[in-house]
């Protein structure tokens, strides 16, 4: 009996919620504004020579650091 009553109550409140009149959307007047974009690019020349290192393998320094092993990591023979 309790389940039947709750089922009927859910259906009743659901249909009552759907039967309400929704307010219609109100259209809003929009205004447009002009935008002016001005970009100035300044170039600066450097007279110094820069050195770039080239590695044979990608991330070689990181891989070297990750493969660091101590004496305690090695297995010992009994």
Secondary structure, 3 states (H helix, E strand, C coil): CHHHHHHHHHHHHHHHHHCCCCCCCCCCCCCCCCCCCCCCCCCCCCCCCCCCCCCCCCCHHHHHHHCCCCHHHCCCCC
